[in-house]
Amino acid sequence: MSMIRDLRAVVRPSRPSLRKNSLRMDTSAYDATRDPSTPSAVVDCAVYRDGTRIDSAKPLTPQEAMRLVRRDGGFVWIGLHEPTEAEFAGIASEFGLHPLAVEDAVQAHQRPKLERYDDSLFTVFKTIHYVEHDRLTATSEVVETGEVMCFTGRDFFITVRHGGQGSLRALRHRLQDDPELLAKGPSAVLHAIADHVVDGYIAVADAVQDDIDEVETEVFSPGRKGGVSRGVDSARIYQLKREVLEFKRAVSPLLRPMQLLSERPMRLIDPDIQKYFRDVADHLARVQEQVLGFDELLNSILQANLAQASVAQNEDMRKITAWAAIIAVPTMVCGVYGMNFKYMPELHWKYGYPVIMGVTVVLCLGIHRTLKRNGWL
């Protein structure tokens, strides 16, 4: 049981950094040592016996690997990247994969789920990659999604990856460094991938939190005198909300499959490994709460931004109205004296013009002072 106690440390030796500049994943898609005779979608194909990778003189094809497993025991782990239907057909036939699961694996764009067939489990994970950007704009891509689909059998484990992110090569190497863990079979690999994906969610959630904090600060920071913010572009908030919705679609549907893997006994899942799915489910539940909180917070930020924009418009209208009231005084005086009546007040008086101008200026200054004291200017 000492190996099981160290499972968490082996699968994730260090928590992914929460800094934005550390969220870039391994984007290498293919193994340079791949046998040209194998399907082009095959990234790696290896046989593991007693937790150790069996070396061969040349890279194995999936069919050769399976023959070795059936003859000598162990299990085969095959990794594929965006296979076509023709490339996957031979592997599906060799391992007896269910046609419905094969169709989902080839077409991609599937909802996270767990499906049980006669001799295998089919699991779909949505991978999330944070897209770094200097400043959030109305067209910024915040998260990029991919998919990892896993076929778990008694003596095989097949991963089908879609998208440019989420390479499992580093994870495979870490697992190969712990033979005791790999000796537990395909279920240990399934747990490692689930844990790896959820750890990625945690890191992306912290980075998205930084973007939301930035927008929130801009919305509620004073934009000019009087403490009234001019608001930010609502399109930026809508864009961030759409990206959070994409994140939510990856996280929320996965919670139920992780709970099933942790709570319901399954003959393809080693009992010692099953209890560690509970830890993955707990972390996933925490991320789901964060994402739901993001959605609610962005709704509040958007409403506050629209309210502040309305307040700013009202303030502009008050100022326009105030200046119109000031200008109305000289307009009225000029209008009266422009009517060309013969008997006008003080029309022939020597000091009539400067007195009228002085009275007009005094009235305008008085109105200006009154409006400014009341906050209209």
Disulfide bonds with the S-S distance in Angstrom:
none
